[in-house]
Amino acid sequence: MDLPIPEREFDFVVIGGGTAGLAVASRLTEDSAVHVVVLEAGQAHLGDPKISRPEQVTQTFGDPQYDWLFKTEKQPFSGDNEYTWSRGKGLGGSSAMNYFCWTKPPAADVDAIEKLGNPGWNWDEYMKYSMRSETFHPPATDDPDAPGLSFEPKFRGKDGPIHSSIAFPYNDIDELTQQTLVNKGLRRLKDPYGGDITGVSTASSNVNPSDYTRSYAATGYFESARDRPNLVVLTEAMVSRVLFSEKTGEEGKTATSVEYIHEGRTCLVHIRAQGEVILSAGAIQSPKILELSGIGRPEVLAAIGVDMKIQLDGVGENVQEHTSMDVSFELARSFPSTAKPPSGPGITAFAYLPLTAATSNASALIDLAVEQVQTRCLGSLAPGLKEQLDLQLDALRDDTTPDFEVVAFPGFKSPVSTPDPAKRYFTMVTVLNHPFSRGTIHAKSADPLDHPSIDPRYFENDFDLELHVQHIKYIRGLAATEPMKSAIVREVDPGPEYISDEDIREYIKKYHWTTWHTIGSCSMLPKEKNGVVDPELKVYGTTNLRVVDLSVIPLHIAAHTQTTVYMIAEKAVDIIRGNRT
Ligand SMILES: Cc1cc2nc3c(=O)[nH]c(=O)nc-3n(C[C@H](O)[C@H](O)[C@H](O)COP(=O)(O)OP(=O)(O)OC[C@H]3O[C@@H](n4cnc5c(N)ncnc54)[C@H](O)[C@@H]3O)c2cc1C
């Protein structure tokens, strides 16, 4: 590592040594004849306790050595506020700073990706490849059905590089939440990893129980591959663009080299004949690198002064992000809690529910969503967006597909009030899983060091805000349900000043936050539907440039996203190997 690499040729140049990038590089170099270089903009950080120790989970946030610290544009439909979007910088990328939640989407969400024109991207394939990435460590227990400890072996990976476990003890806030949700009509799931997540469940974590450390792309995939002579990993190498041959063949343009900045010098690395570039810079920077390479929308390239090589109108479009809200409560002194503030992230109790379970008003709300979609259709919907929104409407109508997520956090979490150290609190976190709004991420200039312009267009489709209002009301309904009702003294934030829908809306605009799950900026869709990559993850109009990271997911899923990224990487490697034989 950290070798200044001479201008030599490789079979694969991987841009970004993050979650997907290291997984792909490690798998490809299992074949000793295949030579791979990974160019990562950040530092290695290997063995750094701020990354490896679960109890230090937020220590990397806001530190530019570890965190890209992106800022969104001002959001006109969200009070003109700007929002900070953290992303991991260094080996392992965002898997080095995430919150350890190991979750998987419902089968229906993955099958929807196939329905959008992507054969082979369905739930069966998801299971096959995601299990390949995981080794699950069952809990040591005499009672396999004990709350928080139940699991189904057939849904869990047995010999993959990433270790998962039930690392954070199930505590009485988890039980309080889960029992209240059950009393509100949800069912308890034995194991939410088999494609049915609707109900109450306990999530695993990507913590290796053998030494209680973070299991992530750098430890899981890279450590076992790092001594291979056919793998070179260069850190602090900021890729600026991909260069193509002058001639365009029948199948498109061929990438010949990748340009990057290392120690203040601009350098090139070359690609062998039959070789490929794998773009794994994440959903925020992969579209920027395509644009700096001359691939994208004509008006974006013209504005930054980059000559167009391939017109692809979908680059940096169709951006979707999960938004999240906190509702915090003060616990009654009588609540017999042994729960201490979590020694790690401590997030284990999850629930996913359909809109129909969240409110008795669901059918009127669905009519409102249909009307909003139809109103927008009268205007100018981007190509392919109608199909996506129709699938979202179908999912809203379906009682078995979840639309929103509830997470119990056994501590105080709110940007508004200051907690009293003499009191105890817990927080219910809600997540909007399938936003209707669509945003953009585009290069702001031709300077590779400039952050891109990030415009998620939060709440441009007002229905997203309406759903968040329903979430807060649902949580208030939980607070009025036993056993939670007797366990709390008061709701702290938003609190009693925010009762009317209008007031709740204003509160949400000020205090919602990102869950760092951006998708869609290099969507896998048919080209005429604003696709950037085909189902083999190849960029349209190129012969040997693939995008392998979260940016390719075209429609959002009800899950935290790391398992999906490992799945994409594992499947990409099979596709690549299949093409080379
Ligand atoms: C704070 C936070 C908490 C999260 N919590 C969870 C969680 O609890 N559970 C969960 O499932 N998911 C969580 N996620 C999301 C999950 O971690 C990400 O979706 C996933 O890791 C993204 O993988 P990726 O490969 O697409 O991108 P990344 O892992 O971000 O990799 C991109 C890599 O490319 C590098 N790079 C970018 N530009 C360049 C360039 N020009 N040249 C060279 N290198 C470049 C970056 O430095 C980075 O290493 C969280 C994310 C964050 C940020």
The ligand as a Gaussian input file, in Angstrom:
#p B3LYP/6-31G(d) Opt

LIG

0 1
 C      -22.659000       8.052000       8.922000
 C      -23.219000       6.861000       8.199000
 C      -23.947000       5.907000       8.908000
 C      -24.491000       4.813000       8.225000
 N      -25.091000       3.825000       8.948000
 C      -25.465000       2.686000       8.316000
 C      -25.910000       1.558000       9.050000
 O      -25.940000       1.575000      10.284000
 N      -26.279000       0.455000       8.363000
 C      -26.228000       0.391000       7.008000
 O      -26.609000      -0.629000       6.432000
 N      -25.778000       1.430000       6.277000
 C      -25.374000       2.557000       6.906000
 N      -24.848000       3.587000       6.189000
 C      -24.838000       3.478000       4.722000
 C      -23.776000       2.524000       4.164000
 O      -22.632000       2.534000       4.970000
 C      -23.446000       2.998000       2.737000
 O      -24.632000       2.954000       1.956000
 C      -22.400000       2.150000       2.022000
 O      -21.268000       1.970000       2.830000
 C      -22.014000       2.843000       0.713000
 O      -21.090000       2.063000      -0.008000
 P      -20.468000       2.592000      -1.391000
 O      -19.469000       1.591000      -1.816000
 O      -21.576000       2.922000      -2.307000
 O      -19.759000       3.977000      -1.037000
 P      -18.593000       4.281000       0.016000
 O      -18.439000       3.165000       0.981000
 O      -18.874000       5.623000       0.571000
 O      -17.266000       4.286000      -0.874000
 C      -16.876000       5.320000      -1.740000
 C      -15.366000       5.419000      -1.650000
 O      -14.877000       6.171000      -2.754000
 C      -13.888000       7.064000      -2.297000
 N      -13.847000       8.159000      -3.279000
 C      -14.814000       9.056000      -3.563000
 N      -14.417000       9.880000      -4.541000
 C      -13.180000       9.480000      -4.919000
 C      -12.248000       9.931000      -5.896000
 N      -12.509000      10.969000      -6.699000
 N      -11.065000       9.292000      -6.007000
 C      -10.779000       8.226000      -5.212000
 N      -11.611000       7.781000      -4.254000
 C      -12.809000       8.385000      -4.121000
 C      -14.386000       7.470000      -0.921000
 O      -13.369000       8.038000      -0.127000
 C      -14.895000       6.146000      -0.390000
 O      -13.871000       5.398000       0.211000
 C      -24.300000       4.688000       6.822000
 C      -23.555000       5.640000       6.122000
 C      -23.012000       6.719000       6.792000
 C      -22.202000       7.733000       6.032000

